[in-house]
Amino acid sequence: MKREMSRVTVRDCLTHRVGCEPLIMPWILTDFNRDELIRRYRHARSLYGFRSTFDYNNTMFIVAGQIIPAVTGKSWDEFVRERIFDPLGMTSSSTNIKDFPESANLACPHEIIDGRIRPIPWQDLDGIGPAGSINSNVSDMVRWLRFQLGKGQIDGKRLLSPKTFKEMHSPQQIIKSISRWGGASPEVCFYVISLAPSRFLSYGLAWFVQEYRGKMLVHHGGDGEGMRCQVGMIPEMNLGVVILSNLHPATLAEALLYRIFDSFIGGEARDWSGEVLASVKAYRAKMATAQKNHAAAPVKKAPPSLALDKYAGVYENDLYGRAEVTCEQGKLMIRLGRIRSRLEHLRSETFRIAEPIIYVGRMPVTFSWSTEGKPESLNVLGILTFTRK
C-alpha cells in the first residue's frame, strides 16, 4: 500500500483507480479532520492492482482536496469560495453547514429509518470536505451547469482553459463493472447506470462519461445524509439537468434525469420510473429474504460469557482510531467516532448499537476472545476489527 501511494497522482485520485479499500462512513465512524484521515489512510489495504480497475473511492477525493492547501497555503474551503463560488456567482453555496445563516430557508434532510421516512438533523461533513460537504440550491447549480456547458467560462469570464476543461469531460478510466461501489448503497449507486444501454461507460475527471442514444452523456450524482443531488449534461445539445432531493436514497432522481434526456433526444419512450422502482423492490425483497433466512436459522440464544464490565476497555484500529467501551449503571456503552450509544445484547458475544445509524441501521458489535478467555477485539459491521489495548 505504501509503495502504491507513493506513485499516486492527482489524476489517479479523481478517477477511482487507486485500488485501495475506501473508508466506510468516516464522517460517522471517526471524528478526525481531513489531515488525520489521510495520515491514517496509509494503513488501507490494497484490493486491486494499482490503476488496474475502476473502484469508487471517495477517500481519494479528500486526498486530492488537501493538495490545495499544500500548494496554495489556503484551505480547500477558501479556495473553492474564491475560485469557484464567487466567480460563478454561486452566492448561496457553502462547504460547511456552519456557514448557514440563521435566517436561511433550508430543506430538511430525510432518511428511511425502520421502513419509515423520517426527518434527520443536518450532519457536519467538514471532516470529509472535498468528498461531499458542499451545500447548494437549484439557482446556484444552474450557474454551475452553465459553466460546464460553457466549456470553462460563464458570462464572458473564463476560469479554465479549453484544453483543461476538455480533459475533465474525456474518458480516463474504462468501467468494466460496478458490482462493488465503495461500501455505498446499491439502491443509490448503480440502478440507472446499469439499466441504461450504452456502447461505452467510463469515468472522466470526477464525471461519468458514457454514450446514450447516440449522444455523449456527462453526469454524476452525490449524496449525504438525508440529501441527494443528480447532475447530468449532453454537451452537444447544450442541455443540462440538475435534480435535488431531500431524501436519501432517492433513485427517482436518476430515473427523472434519463426521462428528461429522452424527451429531448426523442425516440421510443421508456418507463424509467417503473423500471427503477421494480429494481428497487427486487433488491429490497432479496435483502428482506436474506434477513429472514438469517433470522430463521438456529441461533443459540446464549447470554454474554462474562459480566458486562469485563467487556469494558479501549479498542483501536489503525484506520478508524479508538472505540471505547464502558459499563455504566449495568449497561454497556460505546464511543466510536461520532457515535455515543448504548449496546443492546443480541446473543452470546454479539451486541448492537441501540439507535439506528443512517445507511447501516443498528450496527452489530461482536467481541472476540483471547486464549486467556478475555475480550481481545471487537468487530463492527462484520468488517472492521478493533484490537483491545
RATA-V751084 format. One record per pair of residues at least 12 apart in sequence whose C-alpha atoms are under 8 Angstrom apart, sorted by the first residue. I is the first residue (numbers start at 1). J is the second residue. Records with the same first field share a line. If there is no record, write none. Layout:
I=J / J
This chain:
1=20 / 42 / 43 / 44 / 45 / 46
2=42
4=50
5=42
10=64
11=205
12=51
13=60 / 61 / 63 / 64
14=60 / 61 / 64 / 205 / 206
15=54 / 172 / 173 / 203 / 204 / 205 / 206
16=54 / 55 / 56 / 57 / 58 / 60
17=50 / 51 / 52 / 53 / 54 / 55 / 56 / 173
18=49 / 50 / 51 / 55
19=46 / 47 / 48 / 49 / 50 / 51 / 52 / 53 / 54 / 55
20=44 / 45 / 46 / 47 / 48 / 57
21=44 / 45 / 46 / 47 / 57 / 182
22=44 / 56 / 57 / 58 / 59 / 182 / 183
23=57 / 59
24=182 / 183
26=128 / 320
27=124 / 125 / 127 / 128 / 337 / 338
28=337 / 338 / 339
29=320 / 336 / 337 / 338 / 339
30=320 / 321 / 336 / 337 / 338
31=127 / 337 / 338
32=127 / 337
33=126 / 127 / 128
34=62 / 66 / 127 / 128 / 129
35=66
37=319
38=62 / 63
40=318 / 319 / 320
41=319
43=318 / 319
44=319
53=173 / 174 / 175 / 176
54=173 / 174 / 175 / 176 / 177
55=178 / 180 / 181 / 182
56=181 / 182
57=181 / 182
58=131 / 182
59=128 / 131
61=130 / 131
62=128 / 129 / 130 / 131
64=130
65=129 / 130
76=129 / 130
77=95 / 129
81=94
83=159
88=143 / 144 / 147 / 154
89=140 / 143
90=139 / 140 / 141 / 143 / 144
91=140
92=136 / 137 / 140
93=134 / 135 / 136 / 137 / 140
94=134 / 135 / 136
95=126 / 129 / 133 / 134 / 135
96=124 / 125 / 126 / 129 / 133 / 134 / 135
97=122 / 123 / 124 / 135
98=124
107=246
108=120 / 121 / 122 / 226 / 246
109=121 / 122 / 225 / 226 / 227 / 246 / 247
110=225 / 226 / 227 / 246 / 247 / 248
111=225 / 226 / 247 / 248 / 249 / 358
112=247 / 248 / 249
113=356 / 358 / 361
114=361
119=226
120=226
122=225 / 226
123=225
132=222 / 223 / 224
133=224
137=244
138=242 / 243 / 244
141=242
142=242
145=240 / 241 / 242
146=240
149=233 / 235 / 238 / 239 / 240
151=165 / 166
152=165
167=204 / 205
168=204 / 205 / 206 / 207
169=204 / 205 / 207 / 209 / 218
170=203 / 204 / 205 / 209
171=202 / 203 / 204 / 205 / 209
172=202 / 203 / 204 / 205
173=202 / 203 / 204
174=201 / 202 / 203
175=201 / 202 / 203
176=201
178=190
185=359
187=249 / 251 / 280 / 283
188=249 / 250 / 251
191=251 / 276 / 279
192=254 / 255 / 276
196=212
197=212 / 213
198=210 / 211 / 212 / 213
199=211 / 212
206=220
207=219 / 220
208=220
213=265
215=234 / 236
216=234 / 235 / 236
217=232 / 233 / 234 / 235
218=232 / 233 / 234 / 235
219=231 / 232 / 233
220=232
223=248
224=248
225=248 / 358
226=246 / 247 / 248 / 249
227=244 / 245 / 246 / 247 / 248 / 249
228=244 / 245 / 246 / 247 / 248 / 249 / 250 / 253
229=242 / 243 / 244 / 245 / 253
230=242 / 243 / 244 / 253 / 254 / 257
231=243
232=257
241=257
243=257
251=276
252=273 / 276
255=272 / 273 / 276
256=272 / 273
258=272
259=271 / 272
300=347 / 348
301=346 / 347 / 348
302=347 / 348
303=347 / 348 / 349
304=345 / 347 / 348 / 349
305=348 / 349
308=327 / 330 / 331 / 332
309=326 / 327 / 330 / 332
310=374 / 375
311=325 / 326 / 375
312=324 / 325 / 326 / 327 / 332
313=325 / 326 / 388 / 389
314=388 / 389
315=377 / 378 / 386 / 387 / 388 / 389
316=386 / 387 / 388 / 389
317=384 / 385 / 386 / 387
320=337
321=337
322=336 / 337 / 386
323=335 / 336 / 337 / 386
324=336
331=343
332=344
341=353 / 354 / 355
342=354 / 355
349=366 / 367 / 368
350=364 / 365 / 366 / 367
351=364 / 365 / 366
352=364 / 365
353=365
363=380 / 381
364=379 / 380 / 381 / 382
365=378 / 379 / 380 / 381 / 382
366=378 / 379 / 380 / 382
367=379
375=388
376=388
